[in-house]
């Protein structure tokens, strides 16, 4: 199966260049091969296979699913949507899932991490902007999931309501007979979301700051950014698992 991906995304003058594919897989795990570690004369296809082999099974799945959903920019032509759907079908069958009704998703772990890093990069220069970006990350994740599920996202501006609507659609509901531990985690995430929304409203630059006010508490902004990123990552993984099932162990 991986050979099919290599042929589609890293062959000749099609797909990713050698450096592009190394950079792509490095976003999923730190120990992937580098340009200097590859043997001289290594082809793009061989490098693609080496990169995939260096990943954990879960990161392999996510990297390949993301290639199907939303391939990164490349200097050469990338596989069209029909080809990517066919590859996605093979992946889902490999996971023991029916390929019927499969669909590509705008949500990718790569894209989520990039947004997360963007928010984190603003921390030192502007904690308020970082908090705003953290809120936007959760909002965007929730709205994309709901829209792809055919639901109309809550538009009241209440982040807590939007998050609740999303997790209910994903079947992540503390009232559905889950264990006490899972119940506590779900409620904890709810409090994280409500806290992030409150901080954003009071401290972020989303609504503007009162004259003379500034947010300089770096630790608080950092907590908001990383908590929001964790929630967005959790929702994205839950959504992808609902669509395509968790990886085989």
C-alpha positions as MATLAB code, in Angstrom:
seq = 'XXXXXXXXXXXXXXXXXXXXXXXXXXXXXXXXXXXXXXXXXXXXXXXXXXXXXXXXXXXXXXXXXXXXXXXXXXXXXXXXXXXXXXXXXXXXXXXXXXXXXXXXXXXXXXXXXXXXXXXXXXXXXXXXXXXXXXXXXXXXXXXXXXXXXXXXXXXXXXXXXXXXXXXXXXXXXXXXXXXXXXXXXXXXXXXXXXXXXXXXXXXXXXXXXXXXXXXXXXXXXXXXXXXXXXXXXXXXXXXXXXXXXXXXX';
ca = [
       0.000    0.000    0.000;
       2.781    2.458    0.918;
       4.367    1.796   -2.477;
       1.192    3.100   -4.125;
       1.523    6.330   -2.154;
       5.198    6.620   -3.093;
       4.340    6.183   -6.771;
       1.616    8.826   -6.557;
       3.370   11.420   -4.400;
       7.087   10.907   -5.087;
       7.803    9.659   -8.580;
       9.785   11.400  -11.302;
       8.579   14.923  -11.974;
       5.330   14.324  -10.130;
       4.560   14.911   -6.490;
       6.908   16.108   -3.781;
      10.552   16.888   -4.343;
      13.066   15.038   -2.191;
      13.420   17.946    0.236;
       9.672   18.565    0.293;
       8.850   14.998    1.267;
      11.519   14.989    4.002;
      10.106   18.238    5.371;
       6.575   16.837    5.189;
       7.258   13.719    7.243;
       9.405   15.665    9.727;
       6.175   17.379   10.823;
       4.916   14.071   12.189;
       8.009   12.745   13.944;
      11.482   14.050   14.706;
      13.552   11.007   13.745;
      12.701   10.816   10.044;
      15.656   10.661    7.608;
      17.310   13.920    6.602;
      18.888   14.875    3.303;
      22.334   14.265    4.816;
      21.468   10.835    6.234;
      20.188    9.404    2.952;
      22.591    7.444    0.801;
      23.841    9.236   -2.296;
      21.564    8.563   -5.234;
      18.502    7.676   -3.144;
      15.383    8.154   -5.247;
      12.335   10.058   -4.085;
      10.338    6.846   -3.959;
      12.906    5.110   -1.763;
      13.138    8.134    0.527;
       9.349    8.166    0.827;
       9.365    4.517    1.924;
      12.186    5.158    4.407;
      10.335    8.089    5.921;
       7.129    6.118    6.381;
       9.051    3.192    7.903;
      10.656    5.545   10.437;
       7.258    6.642   11.808;
       5.212    4.964   14.502;
       2.156    3.099   13.154;
      -0.208    5.873   14.307;
       1.917    8.614   12.752;
       2.133    6.577    9.544;
      -1.654    6.512    9.338;
      -2.028   10.199   10.049;
       0.661   11.242    7.570;
      -0.869    9.158    4.784;
      -4.427   10.218    5.593;
      -3.326   13.853    5.531;
      -1.745   13.346    2.100;
      -5.124   12.155    0.854;
      -7.086   14.929    2.532;
      -4.918   17.964    1.947;
      -1.497   17.469    0.329;
       1.091   20.186    0.970;
       2.193   22.658   -1.713;
       4.750   21.166   -4.113;
       6.821   22.334   -7.040;
       5.600   19.440   -9.195;
       2.001   18.349   -9.982;
       0.326   16.453   -7.154;
      -2.226   13.604   -7.474;
      -5.724   14.775   -8.374;
      -8.741   14.263   -6.140;
      -9.786   11.043   -7.882;
      -6.372    9.479   -7.261;
      -6.365   10.627   -3.643;
      -9.830    9.158   -3.077;
      -8.619    5.834   -4.456;
      -5.639    5.894   -2.085;
      -7.921    6.814    0.797;
     -10.107    3.821   -0.052;
      -7.089    1.496    0.167;
      -6.126    3.007    3.526;
      -9.600    2.535    4.945;
      -9.754   -1.058    3.762;
      -6.379   -1.644    5.383;
      -7.872   -0.330    8.629;
     -10.808   -2.698    8.244;
     -13.248    0.102    7.423;
     -15.755    0.141    4.599;
     -14.687    2.574    1.861;
     -18.338    3.257    0.995;
     -19.191    6.909    1.391;
     -15.585    7.901    2.005;
     -14.873   11.588    1.802;
     -11.862   13.817    1.930;
     -11.593   16.133    4.918;
     -10.267   19.662    5.242;
      -8.959   18.805    8.710;
      -5.410   17.487    8.912;
      -3.098   17.077   11.873;
      -0.448   18.947    9.887;
      -2.724   21.927    9.407;
      -3.809   21.870   13.030;
      -0.211   21.785   14.247;
       0.690   24.674   11.966;
      -2.125   26.782   13.450;
      -1.041   25.735   16.922;
       2.561   26.748   16.209;
       1.352   30.058   14.785;
      -0.460   30.825   18.030;
       2.553   29.768   20.103;
       4.884   31.915   18.004;
       2.949   35.023   19.081;
       3.357   34.407   22.799;
       6.443   36.504   23.490;
       5.605   39.361   21.149;
       1.883   39.592   21.900;
       0.268   37.296   24.494;
      -3.127   38.812   23.620;
      -2.765   37.835   19.965;
      -1.694   34.336   21.001;
      -4.836   33.934   23.101;
      -6.978   35.115   20.189;
      -5.280   32.611   17.877;
      -5.839   29.849   20.439;
      -9.554   30.552   20.525;
      -9.703   30.706   16.730;
      -7.994   27.308   16.532;
     -10.742   25.652   18.583;
     -13.516   27.531   16.760;
     -12.180   26.582   13.339;
     -11.763   22.937   14.334;
     -15.294   22.695   15.723;
     -16.927   24.460   12.785;
     -15.084   22.374   10.195;
     -16.066   19.117   11.906;
     -19.707   20.153   12.172;
     -19.911   21.356    8.571;
     -18.343   18.153    7.266;
     -20.914   16.191    9.309;
     -23.705   18.202    7.713;
     -24.513   20.145   10.881;
     -25.007   23.898   11.156;
     -22.491   25.238   13.697;
     -23.739   27.326   16.599;
     -23.304   30.968   15.619;
     -24.005   32.626   18.951;
     -20.305   33.297   19.515;
     -20.379   31.131   22.650;
     -17.338   28.863   22.362;
     -18.656   26.543   25.075;
     -21.873   25.904   23.121;
     -19.924   25.292   19.912;
     -17.623   22.808   21.648;
     -20.560   20.985   23.267;
     -22.348   20.739   19.920;
     -19.193   19.270   18.369;
     -18.495   16.675   21.028;
     -22.142   15.558   21.090;
     -22.010   15.051   17.301;
     -18.856   13.008   17.811;
     -20.533   10.901   20.489;
     -18.273   12.294   23.222;
     -20.969   12.825   25.807;
     -20.445   12.571   29.560;
     -24.107   11.525   29.997;
     -23.815    8.369   27.872;
     -22.793    5.913   30.552;
     -19.042    6.472   30.360;
     -16.720    5.684   33.260;
     -16.103    8.208   36.005;
     -12.552    8.791   34.737;
     -13.727    9.543   31.183;
     -16.515   11.707   32.610;
     -13.937   13.774   34.504;
     -11.769   14.191   31.417;
     -14.727   15.331   29.298;
     -15.824   17.805   31.947;
     -12.228   18.969   32.308;
     -12.031   19.716   28.590;
     -15.283   21.648   28.858;
     -13.774   23.807   31.586;
     -10.653   24.335   29.467;
     -12.819   25.609   26.622;
     -14.901   27.866   28.843;
     -11.755   29.227   30.492;
     -10.108   29.889   27.123;
     -13.227   31.712   25.943;
     -13.355   33.824   29.094;
      -9.669   34.727   28.850;
     -10.064   35.541   25.162;
     -13.008   37.828   25.851;
     -11.283   39.585   28.735;
      -7.670   39.544   27.647;
      -7.373   38.785   23.965;
      -7.396   41.251   21.117;
     -10.485   39.646   19.599;
     -12.754   42.436   20.844;
     -10.015   44.988   21.391;
      -8.509   46.078   24.681;
      -9.591   49.024   26.767;
      -7.303   52.013   26.478;
      -4.162   51.560   28.523;
      -4.747   47.825   29.164;
      -2.274   45.170   28.097;
      -1.946   41.453   28.672;
       1.588   40.690   29.777;
       1.084   37.434   31.697;
       3.042   35.076   29.471;
       2.361   31.980   31.580;
      -1.409   32.476   31.345;
      -1.302   33.029   27.590;
       0.933   29.978   27.156;
      -1.497   27.839   29.148;
      -4.389   29.023   26.972;
      -2.536   28.290   23.725;
      -1.417   24.808   24.680;
      -4.726   23.853   26.285;
      -6.612   24.973   23.179;
      -4.201   23.054   20.962;
      -4.689   19.904   23.023;
      -8.477   20.182   22.766;
      -8.348   20.804   19.003;
      -6.037   17.809   18.562;
      -8.355   15.626   20.648;
     -11.401   16.632   18.605;
      -9.600   16.107   15.299;
      -8.410   12.623   16.273;
     -11.872   11.708   17.540;
     -13.417   12.924   14.291;
     -10.937   11.051   12.100;
     -11.433    7.877   14.154;
     -15.202    8.202   13.832;
     -14.887    8.532   10.051;
     -12.200    5.908    9.487;
     -11.759    4.003   12.707;
      -8.745    3.852   15.016;
      -5.605    2.157   13.753;
      -5.183   -1.561   14.211;
      -2.964   -2.625   17.066;
];
